[in-house]
């Protein structure tokens, strides 16, 4: 009932009436006419339960006309939309313009909204504690790769040692000169390849271990996504390779 009476009162303010002002101006300004149309649209939308759309219409009408009565309609639509704090602010802005008999009801309504907001805040669950940053997924890959590369290096070192033994067996000294059979050249090439491969795998193993430990122990910066660093490892009979992609 109160909303209906206020709507009628507001229409009376927005609809042109006979009198000295109309005789001077002749008609409403285009801005007031548009504000009246927006108010009527908002009132119709409110009656249909389309509160968000009604709120938009009321707010635009208020921007055009600056009529305090529209603040009451805005508060109604805000409250129906669940915007209780905004509704309180609109009612407080309207309160100085309310009739003496109406102020007690407005103040009671503001107090009711305050209790509702306080109760809602009390029921809100506490914010979850920030989780400890998880380790970068590249770290365990690199640590595992370090072990694999080390094992590969040890295997190649053993092969190189065997090749050196074959070279010693295939070579001998005659009259102070070192002579080797044809098989020695093959063993020499095998020794060279295995030695180079072992050295490369040992270096790659140390690099993977160092980077893996760094990624495992470092705190991740705020906003950095998990898995921002990707690692790929490859190994072969003559060496190994560690490739990192990402930002450090």
C-alpha positions as CSV (number, residue, x, y, z in Angstrom):
1,X,0.0,0.0,0.0
2,X,2.8,2.4,0.9
3,X,4.6,1.7,-2.4
4,X,1.4,2.4,-4.3
5,X,0.8,5.7,-2.5
6,X,4.4,6.7,-3.2
7,X,4.1,5.7,-6.8
8,X,0.9,7.9,-7.2
9,X,2.7,10.8,-5.5
10,X,5.6,10.4,-7.7
11,X,3.5,10.3,-10.8
12,X,1.9,13.5,-9.6
13,X,5.3,15.1,-9.5
14,X,6.3,13.8,-12.9
15,X,2.9,14.3,-14.8
16,X,2.3,17.9,-16.0
17,X,-0.4,19.7,-14.0
18,X,-2.3,22.9,-14.6
19,X,-1.0,25.9,-12.8
20,X,1.4,28.7,-12.9
21,X,4.4,26.5,-13.8
22,X,2.6,24.9,-16.7
23,X,1.4,28.2,-17.9
24,X,5.0,29.4,-17.9
25,X,6.7,26.4,-19.4
26,X,3.8,25.0,-21.4
27,X,4.9,21.4,-21.0
28,X,7.4,19.1,-19.3
29,X,10.9,19.2,-20.6
30,X,12.1,16.4,-22.7
31,X,14.3,15.2,-19.9
32,X,11.4,15.1,-17.4
33,X,9.1,13.4,-19.9
34,X,11.7,10.7,-20.4
35,X,12.2,10.3,-16.7
36,X,8.4,9.8,-16.3
37,X,8.4,7.1,-19.0
38,X,11.3,5.3,-17.3
39,X,9.5,5.5,-13.9
40,X,6.3,3.9,-15.5
41,X,8.4,1.2,-17.1
42,X,10.2,0.5,-13.9
43,X,7.0,0.3,-11.9
44,X,5.5,-2.2,-14.4
45,X,8.7,-4.3,-14.3
46,X,8.6,-4.3,-10.5
47,X,5.0,-5.5,-10.5
48,X,6.1,-8.4,-12.8
49,X,8.9,-9.4,-10.4
50,X,11.7,-8.3,-12.8
51,X,13.5,-6.4,-10.1
52,X,16.9,-6.0,-11.7
53,X,15.4,-4.5,-14.8
54,X,13.1,-2.3,-12.7
55,X,16.1,-1.1,-10.7
56,X,17.9,0.0,-13.9
57,X,14.8,1.9,-15.0
58,X,14.4,3.7,-11.7
59,X,18.1,4.6,-11.5
60,X,18.1,6.1,-14.9
61,X,14.9,8.0,-14.1
62,X,16.5,9.4,-10.9
63,X,19.6,10.5,-12.9
64,X,17.4,12.5,-15.2
65,X,15.0,14.0,-12.7
66,X,16.8,13.9,-9.3
67,X,13.4,13.5,-7.6
68,X,13.9,12.0,-4.1
69,X,10.8,9.9,-4.2
70,X,12.6,7.7,-6.8
71,X,15.1,6.7,-4.1
72,X,12.3,4.8,-2.3
73,X,11.5,2.9,-5.5
74,X,15.2,2.2,-6.1
75,X,15.5,0.9,-2.5
76,X,12.5,-1.4,-3.0
77,X,14.1,-2.9,-6.2
78,X,17.5,-3.3,-4.5
79,X,16.0,-5.1,-1.5
80,X,14.0,-7.4,-3.7
81,X,17.2,-8.2,-5.7
82,X,19.1,-9.0,-2.5
83,X,21.2,-5.9,-2.6
84,X,20.5,-5.1,1.1
85,X,23.5,-2.8,1.7
86,X,22.6,-0.8,-1.4
87,X,19.0,-0.6,-0.3
88,X,20.0,0.7,3.1
89,X,22.1,3.5,1.4
90,X,19.1,4.4,-0.8
91,X,16.7,4.6,2.1
92,X,19.2,6.7,4.2
93,X,19.4,9.1,1.2
94,X,15.6,9.2,1.0
95,X,15.0,9.6,4.7
96,X,15.5,13.4,4.9
97,X,12.9,13.9,2.2
98,X,10.3,11.5,3.8
99,X,7.1,12.8,5.5
100,X,7.2,13.1,9.2
101,X,4.7,10.2,9.6
102,X,6.7,8.1,7.2
103,X,10.2,8.5,8.8
104,X,9.6,6.0,11.6
105,X,8.7,3.3,9.2
106,X,11.8,4.1,7.0
107,X,14.1,4.0,10.1
108,X,12.5,0.7,11.2
109,X,13.1,-0.7,7.7
110,X,16.7,0.4,7.7
111,X,17.3,-1.2,11.1
112,X,15.8,-4.4,9.8
113,X,18.1,-4.4,6.9
114,X,21.1,-3.8,9.1
115,X,20.2,-6.8,11.3
116,X,19.8,-8.9,8.2
117,X,23.2,-7.9,6.8
118,X,24.8,-8.5,10.2
119,X,23.3,-12.0,10.4
120,X,24.4,-12.8,6.9
121,X,27.9,-11.8,7.6
122,X,28.0,-13.8,10.8
123,X,26.9,-16.9,8.9
124,X,29.6,-16.5,6.2
125,X,32.2,-19.3,6.5
126,X,35.7,-18.1,7.3
127,X,38.0,-17.6,4.3
128,X,40.1,-20.8,3.7
129,X,43.7,-20.6,4.7
130,X,46.0,-20.1,1.8
131,X,47.4,-23.4,0.6
132,X,51.1,-23.9,0.7
133,X,52.4,-23.5,-2.9
134,X,52.8,-27.0,-4.4
135,X,56.1,-27.8,-6.0
136,X,56.6,-27.3,-9.6
137,X,55.9,-30.5,-11.6
138,X,59.2,-30.2,-13.5
139,X,61.2,-30.7,-10.2
140,X,60.4,-34.4,-9.7
141,X,61.0,-35.0,-13.4
142,X,64.4,-33.5,-13.3
143,X,65.4,-35.3,-10.1
144,X,64.4,-38.6,-11.6
145,X,66.2,-37.7,-14.8
146,X,69.3,-36.9,-12.9
147,X,69.4,-40.4,-11.5
148,X,68.8,-42.0,-14.9
149,X,71.5,-39.9,-16.5
150,X,73.9,-40.8,-13.8
151,X,73.2,-44.5,-14.3
152,X,73.7,-44.1,-18.0
153,X,77.0,-42.3,-17.4
154,X,78.2,-45.2,-15.2
155,X,77.3,-47.8,-17.9
156,X,79.2,-45.8,-20.5
157,X,82.2,-45.4,-18.2
158,X,82.2,-49.2,-17.7
159,X,82.1,-49.7,-21.5
160,X,85.0,-47.3,-21.9
161,X,87.0,-49.1,-19.3
162,X,86.4,-52.4,-21.2
163,X,87.4,-50.8,-24.4
164,X,90.7,-49.7,-22.9
165,X,91.4,-53.2,-21.6
166,X,90.8,-54.5,-25.2
167,X,93.2,-51.9,-26.5
168,X,95.8,-53.0,-23.9
169,X,95.4,-56.6,-25.0
170,X,95.6,-55.7,-28.7
171,X,98.8,-53.7,-28.3
172,X,102.3,-54.6,-27.3
173,X,105.9,-53.3,-27.4
174,X,108.5,-54.6,-29.8
175,X,112.0,-53.1,-29.7
176,X,110.7,-50.2,-27.7
177,X,108.0,-49.5,-30.3
178,X,104.2,-49.8,-29.5
179,X,102.5,-52.0,-32.0
180,X,98.7,-52.6,-32.2
181,X,96.7,-55.1,-34.1
182,X,93.8,-54.1,-36.4
183,X,91.2,-54.8,-33.7
184,X,92.8,-52.0,-31.6
185,X,91.5,-49.2,-33.8
186,X,87.9,-50.4,-33.3
187,X,88.4,-50.6,-29.5
188,X,90.0,-47.1,-29.6
189,X,87.0,-45.7,-31.4
190,X,84.6,-47.4,-28.9
191,X,86.6,-46.1,-26.0
192,X,86.4,-42.5,-27.4
193,X,82.6,-42.7,-27.9
194,X,81.9,-44.2,-24.6
195,X,84.2,-41.8,-22.7
196,X,82.6,-38.8,-24.4
197,X,79.1,-40.1,-23.7
198,X,79.9,-40.8,-20.1
199,X,81.2,-37.3,-19.6
200,X,78.1,-35.8,-21.3
201,X,75.7,-37.9,-19.1
202,X,77.6,-37.0,-15.9
203,X,77.4,-33.3,-16.8
204,X,73.7,-33.5,-17.7
205,X,73.0,-35.5,-14.5
206,X,74.6,-32.7,-12.4
207,X,72.7,-30.0,-14.3
208,X,69.3,-31.9,-13.9
209,X,70.0,-32.4,-10.2
210,X,70.8,-28.7,-9.6
211,X,67.8,-27.4,-11.5
212,X,65.5,-30.0,-10.0
213,X,66.6,-29.1,-6.4
214,X,66.1,-25.4,-7.2
215,X,62.6,-25.9,-8.5
216,X,61.7,-28.2,-5.6
217,X,62.9,-25.8,-2.9
218,X,62.1,-22.4,-4.3
219,X,58.8,-20.6,-3.3
220,X,56.6,-20.0,-6.3
221,X,55.8,-16.3,-6.9
222,X,52.3,-15.0,-6.5
223,X,50.2,-15.5,-9.6
224,X,52.6,-18.1,-11.1
225,X,50.8,-21.1,-12.4
226,X,51.8,-24.6,-11.3
227,X,53.8,-26.4,-14.0
228,X,55.1,-23.1,-15.4
229,X,58.4,-24.8,-16.1
230,X,58.4,-27.9,-18.3
231,X,61.4,-30.3,-18.6
232,X,62.3,-32.9,-21.1
233,X,65.2,-35.3,-20.9
234,X,66.8,-37.5,-23.5
235,X,69.8,-39.8,-23.4
236,X,71.6,-41.9,-25.9
237,X,74.7,-44.0,-26.3
238,X,76.9,-41.0,-26.9
239,X,75.4,-38.4,-24.5
240,X,72.3,-36.8,-23.0
241,X,70.2,-33.7,-23.1
242,X,68.1,-31.7,-20.6
243,X,65.7,-29.1,-22.1
244,X,63.8,-26.6,-19.9
245,X,60.9,-24.5,-21.2
246,X,59.3,-21.8,-19.0
247,X,60.0,-18.8,-16.8
248,X,62.3,-18.8,-13.8
